[in-house]
């Protein structure tokens, strides 16, 4: 029975680490703009200045 509980704890630990890494990756992708978005913003800024 002790082995089953240990395996369950290991499984839950792995799931928690994966969930944490997925949420951090999602947050970074949402917060940091892509290169194409930076280029579009630069073009829009250049058009409004001229």
C-alpha positions in Angstrom: 0.0 0.0 0.0 2.9 2.3 0.7 4.2 1.8 -2.8 0.9 2.8 -4.3 0.7 6.0 -2.3 4.3 6.8 -3.3 3.6 6.3 -6.9 0.4 8.4 -6.7 2.5 11.2 -5.0 5.1 11.0 -7.8 2.4 11.2 -10.4 0.8 14.2 -8.8 4.2 15.9 -8.5 4.8 15.4 -12.2 1.4 16.7 -13.1 1.9 19.8 -10.9 5.3 20.5 -12.5 3.8 20.2 -16.0 0.9 22.5 -15.1 3.3 25.1 -13.7 5.4 25.0 -16.8 2.4 25.2 -19.1 1.0 28.2 -17.2 4.3 30.1 -17.2 4.7 29.4 -20.9 1.2 30.6 -21.6 1.8 33.8 -19.6 5.1 34.6 -21.4 3.4 34.1 -24.8 0.5 36.4 -23.9 2.7 39.1 -22.3 5.6 39.4 -24.7 4.6 40.5 -28.2 5.8 38.7 -31.2 8.3 40.1 -33.7 5.5 40.7 -36.3 3.5 42.7 -33.7 6.6 44.8 -33.0 7.1 45.5 -36.7 3.4 46.4 -37.2 3.5 48.7 -34.2 6.7 50.4 -35.6 5.0 50.9 -39.0 1.9 52.3 -37.4 4.0 54.7 -35.2 6.0 55.8 -38.3 2.8 56.5 -40.2 1.3 58.6 -37.4 4.5 60.7 -37.0 4.6 61.7 -40.7 
